[in-house]
């Protein structure tokens, strides 16, 4: 007896059944059942295979492709699983789709509407260019069907048909526009508006001639919220293109905002005003007031999120006062339990950043991040790094402060932006010469912090710090400390690429010290200077450190081997006493755990840091978001532009997708009454005999279709 889909689901969900063996067993049963001549057995097998392939992607259902096509001519109960399987598993370029046109044409012309519905659903999701071209006459017929359900589904399928075959627009577009006048069935009107809403996403300007029709539907469809939402989306795309349309629709949209009780329609009106009607101040004021109602819905987190998202469409540059009216709610949302609300409020706060409040906002947000969960902490760090680095650090006035901020972010135990911090540290060093002294100071602190060596996410930051120490060593106040930090034994646990940077930087620092010593020696012909004494001592200590560095020797002495007393041994003991923090623990320190030192203390416990509380967030709402000119103690340093800073736009971005371009061109031809030939049919041939046209005449209500050799449909 054949197992049904319910039996398969129950067996897989049984706690005592191993999943992998059960799946293999069911696949063997499905292969055997597909070879059965009984359509009921095949249909059940396809249902089970569709379920397994949807839950377990590694399963390849291609072995059942031909069996699914064989089942299409069956009765509707067996036809439905076959269409579902083909829709979910066949790509648009599948070779077996060549076997479907005749069966699809038969189903589309069937008097039984379930058969036509199944074929339309398949074409809406998996229509290839050949299928769309061959079946356009049948779709055209169904657009005028006496059955509203078929008209609705045929209208909805036009999105996939037009996208796959733009030439089908010449045949079906007129009836699609006529369906906007379908007063007898609201479903057909809703489907037609939905099709135009999807088509206008790619090229809204092509559908501007239909603005009067959209406006009429908007005025008449006062009780159909779905149609109103779709029409508002279309207006939001057309109004920036045609200012006269914006003047015409602004008052109806405001009236709709005042009287509607549906939150979905109200939200779409607010989004339309914020994104496309922001030139009309009275509409913006009304939309902000209505948006406050959404933000004040404490019992519905979804409405609060949508209200914040709508507010982000308005932006703080054009209407800063309107955004500032909601600043208390925005700041309060930073501590909301919903992570999406926190993320949206953070985006709004960072959108209100200016030169005058960048330092204060960053200080409070970094302090707040130390008390947040790791995910939101990194959201805050990512937003700060992105805003500060925007357009070559245009908002940063004090680069010494920003370099210190980068070091503070890197020392946070939850930081996952090591790669971005590394990029910005190196980038600032190359662009801003005045910040290199502070860069070396921050790099020294990072190199000497043992907690960073235990965090693999910050290896790139240590690599940047090592590179900066070697590249700009002339700005260092004490190069000896840099060498000690670069040669500490704990660096043996860093990746090889990072250790390679350490070695190169150590060599640069040593060469700089030696060069400084030689220059000093030339200037002082007699007498021994303090630098010479310090240099001799430094070279002696560096020699001993070289023997200890794990990444240079990678060999450790046996603990039982007796040590020979020497002068270097005494120096080693002295160095370990002074710099024991950088040495690996020894056997005699068994009582001390061998783990890495704990990460830095929270920012609230560090000297000079600020404990950020809810009161600080309240002050942020009161003061920090106010845009004011910064008090510049010193002029802003010059930010040098490097070679390759000009963003090169790829050819894919410069040229629209050919299929979308062709679709827009055909739509414009139909709406504007032009009779241009498609691009593919404009090619001239030297042989006039090749211009023959094979005509397949299909008459439907006096309309004649022709298909030329290039495969283009014509009326």
Secondary structure, 3 states (H helix, E strand, C coil): CCCCHHHHHHHHHCCCCCHHHHHHHHHHHHHHHHCCCCHHHHHHHHHHHHHHHHHCCCCCHHHHHHHHHHCCCCCHHHHHHHHHHHHHHCCCCCHHHHHCHHHHHHHHCCCCHHHHHHHHHHHHHHCCHHHHHHHHHHHHHHCCCCCHHHHHHHHHCHHHHHHHCHHHHHHHHHHHHHHHHCCCCHHHHHHHHHHHHHHCCCCHHHHHHHHHHHHHHHHHCCCCHHHHHHHHHHHHHHCCCCHHHHHHHHHHHHHHHHHCCCHHHHHHHHHHHHHHCCCCHHHHHHHHHHHHHHHCCCCCHHHHHHHHHHHHHHCCCCCHHHHHCCHHHHHHHCCCCCHHHHHHHHHHHHHCCCCCCHHHHHHHHHHHHCCCCHHHHHHHHHHHHHHHCCCCCCCCCCHHHHHHHHHHHHCCCCCCCHHHHHHHHHHHHHHCHHHHHHHHHHHHHHHCCHHHHHCHHHHHHHHHHHHHHHHCHHHCCCHHHHHHHHCCHHHHHCCHHHHHHHHHHHHHHHHHHHHHHHHHHHHCCCCCCHHHHHHHHHHHHHHHHHHHCHHHHCCCCCCCCCCCCCHHHHHHHHHHHHCHHHCCCCHHHCCCCCCCCCCCCCHHHCCCCCCCCHHHHHHHHHHHCCCCCCCCCCCCCCCCCCCCCCCCCCHHHHCCCHHHHHHHHHHHHHHHCCCCCCHHHCCCCCCHHHHCCCCCCEEECCEEEEECCCCCEEC
